Amino acid sequence: MPESVAELIGLLDLDQVEQNVFVGRDDDSPGRFVQRVFGGQVLAQALTAAYRTVEEGRVAHSLGAYFLRGGNPGVPITYSVEVTRDGGSFSARRVVASQGDREIFSMVSSFHDPEPGLTHSDLPPAQVAAPNECPPLSEVLGARSRREAEAWRREWGVLDVRFAGDTSSLSAAGRKDADMLVWVRAASDLPDDPRLHQAVLAYASDLTLLGVSTVPHPVEFGGPGMQVASIDHSMWFHRPARADQWLLYDQVSPSASAGLGFSFGRMFAGTTLAASCAQEGLIRLIDQP
């Protein structure tokens, strides 16, 4: 994963190689040891590729994606965009991501001309500590896992993530609530392009969502006794929001079963709901040697 916002912007600056075909680079920094490309990066690059084929002014309002195979780190990813429909106020796109002859990801997305209409919004959770009163999530995970806090921080250095609480203490008391709150923003300022801000929101949305499904259980998410992988990811963009300003990411997992965890989340910008997302992923327990 990139270690700075500048590197992330570079990863989202896709190269066009044919009409409606784009190539995204992956971070191949020396000393980078990851098993697969981060799913949020593929999601953000796919949304960026789709945007490259949509007329100016139309805004993504929803997407649905499947992670078909793990992407190989350091290998460029090709994004082929199918222009499914361009209507009077909506456009639809299908994106397939591949490495060589291996399809690793597919996504459908819809874009809409902004227009006036009915409006309402959920309110954010009450009595949440301010970001500057919350510890970095890397420190919390460092204390809860076998990895040091610095390793977690390096993994998502492009984002500033603060832990605002979860229900793990309630789970230890016998309740099975699975909730987590984090504050998240880009670690430094972004350009004003709203398409870039949506892509960074998509990137951030995949960071902690699956992990919420393990909160009620005495396991180490992503530790040696667990195999984890995102399988699908849906997202809805309700209102414009800057990804370089604090967003409260309210996440809950209503179910885990058969090796699969299901979670959904809401991103609040101030007092209004900016985006929602849902994800199912693999949380398979494995025998350790």
C-alpha positions as CSV (number, residue, x, y, z in Angstrom):
1,M,0.0,0.0,0.0
2,P,1.2,3.5,-0.7
3,E,2.9,5.4,2.2
4,S,1.9,8.9,1.2
5,V,-1.1,10.7,-0.4
6,A,1.2,11.7,-3.3
7,E,1.9,8.0,-4.0
8,L,-1.9,7.2,-3.8
9,I,-2.7,9.9,-6.3
10,G,0.0,8.4,-8.5
11,L,-1.6,5.0,-8.3
12,L,-5.0,6.5,-9.3
13,D,-3.5,8.3,-12.3
14,L,-4.2,5.5,-14.8
15,D,-2.5,5.2,-18.2
16,Q,-4.9,4.9,-21.2
17,V,-3.6,2.2,-23.6
18,E,-6.7,1.8,-25.8
19,Q,-10.1,3.3,-26.1
20,N,-11.8,2.5,-22.7
21,V,-8.8,0.4,-21.5
22,F,-6.5,1.7,-18.7
23,V,-3.6,0.4,-16.8
24,G,-3.0,1.0,-13.1
25,R,0.3,0.6,-11.4
26,D,0.8,-1.1,-8.1
27,D,3.2,-0.2,-5.4
28,D,6.4,-2.3,-5.8
29,S,8.5,-0.5,-3.2
30,P,11.6,-2.5,-2.0
31,G,10.9,-4.2,1.3
32,R,7.2,-4.4,0.8
33,F,5.9,-7.8,1.8
34,V,2.2,-8.4,1.0
35,Q,0.4,-11.4,-0.3
36,R,-2.1,-9.6,-2.5
37,V,-3.0,-6.2,-3.8
38,F,-5.2,-4.3,-1.3
39,G,-8.8,-4.6,-2.4
40,G,-9.5,-0.9,-1.8
41,Q,-6.8,0.1,-4.3
42,V,-8.4,-2.1,-7.0
43,L,-11.8,-0.6,-6.1
44,A,-10.5,2.9,-6.3
45,Q,-8.7,2.3,-9.6
46,A,-11.7,0.7,-11.2
47,L,-13.9,3.6,-10.2
48,T,-11.3,6.0,-11.7
49,A,-11.2,4.0,-14.9
50,A,-15.0,4.1,-15.2
51,Y,-15.0,7.9,-14.6
52,R,-12.6,8.3,-17.6
53,T,-15.4,7.2,-19.9
54,V,-18.2,9.2,-18.4
55,E,-19.2,12.7,-19.5
56,E,-18.1,15.6,-17.3
57,G,-20.6,16.5,-14.6
58,R,-22.0,13.1,-14.0
59,V,-21.3,11.7,-10.5
60,A,-21.0,8.1,-9.3
61,H,-23.8,7.3,-6.9
62,S,-23.4,3.5,-6.6
63,L,-21.1,0.6,-7.4
64,G,-21.1,-3.2,-6.8
65,A,-17.9,-5.2,-7.1
66,Y,-16.6,-8.8,-6.8
67,F,-13.0,-9.7,-5.9
68,L,-12.5,-12.8,-8.1
69,R,-8.9,-13.6,-7.4
70,G,-6.1,-12.1,-5.3
71,G,-4.1,-9.6,-7.3
72,N,-0.3,-10.1,-7.5
73,P,1.6,-7.3,-5.9
74,G,3.9,-5.2,-8.1
75,V,2.1,-6.3,-11.3
76,P,0.2,-3.7,-13.4
77,I,-3.6,-4.1,-13.5
78,T,-5.5,-3.6,-16.7
79,Y,-9.0,-2.1,-16.4
80,S,-11.3,-2.7,-19.4
81,V,-14.5,-0.5,-19.3
82,E,-17.7,-1.5,-21.1
83,V,-20.0,1.5,-21.9
84,T,-23.2,-0.2,-20.9
85,R,-25.6,2.8,-21.1
86,D,-25.6,6.5,-21.5
87,G,-29.1,7.9,-20.9
88,G,-30.6,11.3,-20.4
89,S,-29.5,11.6,-16.8
90,F,-27.8,8.2,-15.9
91,S,-24.7,6.4,-17.2
92,A,-23.8,2.7,-16.4
93,R,-20.4,1.1,-16.7
94,R,-19.0,-2.4,-16.3
95,V,-15.3,-2.7,-15.4
96,V,-13.2,-5.9,-15.5
97,A,-9.7,-5.8,-14.0
98,S,-7.1,-8.4,-15.1
99,Q,-3.4,-9.2,-14.7
100,G,-2.4,-11.0,-17.9
101,D,-5.1,-13.5,-18.8
102,R,-6.3,-13.6,-15.1
103,E,-9.5,-11.7,-14.3
104,I,-9.2,-10.6,-10.7
105,F,-12.1,-8.2,-10.2
106,S,-15.3,-7.0,-11.8
107,M,-17.5,-4.0,-11.0
108,V,-20.7,-2.3,-12.2
109,S,-21.2,1.3,-11.4
110,S,-23.9,4.0,-12.1
111,F,-23.4,7.7,-12.6
112,H,-26.1,10.5,-12.3
113,D,-26.5,14.1,-13.2
114,P,-27.0,15.9,-9.8
115,E,-30.6,17.2,-9.5
116,P,-32.8,18.7,-6.7
117,G,-35.2,16.5,-4.9
118,L,-36.4,15.1,-1.5
119,T,-33.7,14.9,1.1
120,H,-33.2,13.4,4.6
121,S,-30.2,11.9,6.4
122,D,-29.5,9.6,9.3
123,L,-27.7,11.4,12.1
124,P,-24.3,10.1,13.2
125,P,-23.9,8.2,16.5
126,A,-24.0,10.4,19.5
127,Q,-21.3,10.9,22.1
128,V,-18.3,9.9,20.0
129,A,-15.0,11.2,21.1
130,A,-13.4,13.8,18.8
131,P,-10.6,12.5,16.5
132,N,-7.8,14.2,18.5
133,E,-9.0,12.4,21.6
134,C,-8.9,9.0,19.9
135,P,-5.7,6.8,19.6
136,P,-4.4,5.8,16.2
137,L,-6.0,2.5,15.1
138,S,-2.4,1.2,14.5
139,E,-1.7,1.5,18.2
140,V,-4.9,-0.4,19.1
141,L,-4.2,-3.2,16.7
142,G,-0.6,-3.4,17.8
143,A,-1.7,-4.0,21.3
144,R,-4.3,-6.6,20.2
145,S,-2.2,-8.6,17.7
146,R,1.2,-10.1,17.1
147,R,2.2,-7.3,14.7
148,E,3.7,-4.1,16.0
149,A,1.9,-0.8,15.8
150,E,4.5,0.5,13.3
151,A,3.8,-2.3,10.9
152,W,0.1,-1.5,10.9
153,R,0.9,2.2,10.5
154,R,3.1,1.6,7.5
155,E,0.4,-0.6,5.9
156,W,-2.0,2.3,5.6
157,G,0.3,5.3,6.0
158,V,-1.7,7.2,3.3
159,L,-4.7,7.4,5.7
160,D,-5.0,8.9,9.2
161,V,-7.3,6.4,11.1
162,R,-8.3,6.9,14.7
163,F,-10.0,4.3,16.9
164,A,-13.2,5.6,18.4
165,G,-14.5,2.4,20.0
166,D,-15.9,-1.1,19.4
167,T,-18.0,-3.6,21.2
168,S,-15.2,-6.1,22.0
169,S,-15.6,-5.5,25.8
170,L,-19.3,-6.3,25.5
171,S,-18.5,-9.4,23.6
172,A,-16.2,-10.5,26.3
173,A,-19.1,-10.1,28.7
174,G,-21.2,-12.5,26.8
175,R,-23.0,-10.2,24.3
176,K,-22.4,-10.7,20.6
177,D,-22.6,-7.1,19.3
178,A,-20.2,-6.4,16.4
179,D,-19.8,-2.7,16.0
180,M,-16.8,-0.4,15.5
181,L,-16.3,3.3,15.0
182,V,-13.2,4.9,13.4
183,W,-12.4,8.4,12.2
184,V,-10.7,8.4,8.9
185,R,-9.2,10.9,6.4
186,A,-6.4,11.2,3.9
187,A,-3.1,11.9,5.7
188,S,-2.6,15.2,3.8
189,D,-4.6,17.5,1.5
190,L,-6.0,16.3,-1.8
191,P,-6.7,18.3,-4.9
192,D,-10.3,19.6,-5.3
193,D,-11.4,17.0,-8.0
194,P,-14.6,15.4,-6.5
195,R,-13.9,12.2,-8.5
196,L,-10.6,11.8,-6.7
197,H,-12.3,12.2,-3.4
198,Q,-14.8,9.5,-4.2
199,A,-12.0,7.2,-5.2
200,V,-10.2,7.8,-1.9
201,L,-13.4,7.1,0.0
202,A,-13.7,3.8,-1.9
203,Y,-10.1,3.0,-1.0
204,A,-10.7,3.8,2.7
205,S,-14.0,1.9,2.9
206,D,-12.3,-1.4,2.5
207,L,-9.7,-0.9,5.2
208,T,-11.6,-2.0,8.4
209,L,-15.0,-3.2,7.2
210,L,-14.4,-7.0,7.1
211,G,-12.6,-6.9,10.4
212,V,-15.8,-5.8,12.2
213,S,-17.2,-9.2,11.7
214,T,-14.6,-10.7,14.0
215,V,-15.1,-8.2,16.9
216,P,-17.3,-10.5,19.0
217,H,-14.9,-13.4,18.7
218,P,-11.6,-14.3,20.5
219,V,-9.6,-14.3,17.3
220,E,-6.8,-12.2,15.7
221,F,-8.1,-10.7,12.5
222,G,-5.7,-11.7,9.7
223,G,-3.5,-13.5,12.2
224,P,-1.8,-16.9,11.5
225,G,-5.0,-18.7,12.5
226,M,-7.3,-17.0,10.1
227,Q,-7.5,-16.6,6.3
228,V,-9.2,-13.4,5.3
229,A,-10.2,-11.9,1.9
230,S,-12.8,-9.5,0.6
231,I,-15.3,-11.2,-1.7
232,D,-17.7,-8.5,-2.7
233,H,-18.1,-4.8,-1.9
234,S,-21.0,-2.4,-2.6
235,M,-21.0,1.3,-2.1
236,W,-23.4,4.2,-2.4
237,F,-22.3,7.9,-2.6
238,H,-25.1,10.0,-1.1
239,R,-23.5,13.5,-0.9
240,P,-20.2,15.1,-1.9
241,A,-17.6,14.8,0.8
242,R,-13.9,15.6,1.1
243,A,-11.7,12.6,1.8
244,D,-9.0,14.8,3.4
245,Q,-11.4,15.9,6.1
246,W,-12.5,13.8,9.1
247,L,-15.2,11.2,8.3
248,L,-16.8,9.1,11.0
249,Y,-17.0,5.5,9.8
250,D,-19.7,3.7,11.7
251,Q,-19.5,-0.1,11.0
252,V,-21.6,-3.1,12.1
253,S,-21.6,-6.8,11.3
254,P,-25.0,-8.3,11.7
255,S,-23.9,-11.8,10.8
256,A,-20.9,-14.2,10.5
257,S,-21.4,-17.9,9.5
258,A,-19.9,-20.6,7.4
259,G,-16.6,-18.9,7.2
260,L,-18.1,-15.7,5.9
261,G,-18.4,-12.3,7.6
262,F,-21.0,-9.7,6.5
263,S,-20.6,-6.0,7.5
264,F,-22.0,-2.7,6.5
265,G,-20.9,0.8,7.2
266,R,-21.9,4.5,7.1
267,M,-19.5,7.4,6.5
268,F,-20.6,10.7,8.0
269,A,-19.2,14.1,7.0
270,G,-20.2,16.3,9.9
271,T,-23.8,15.6,10.7
272,T,-24.8,14.2,7.3
273,L,-24.5,10.8,5.7
274,A,-21.9,11.0,2.9
275,A,-21.7,7.3,1.8
276,S,-22.8,3.8,2.7
277,C,-21.2,0.5,2.0
278,A,-21.6,-3.3,2.5
279,Q,-19.2,-6.2,2.2
280,E,-19.0,-9.9,2.6
281,G,-15.7,-11.6,3.0
282,L,-13.8,-14.8,4.0
283,I,-12.9,-15.1,7.7
284,R,-11.9,-18.8,7.6
285,L,-10.3,-20.4,10.7
286,I,-7.3,-22.5,9.8
287,D,-5.3,-25.1,11.7
288,Q,-1.9,-23.8,12.8
289,P,1.2,-25.9,12.5
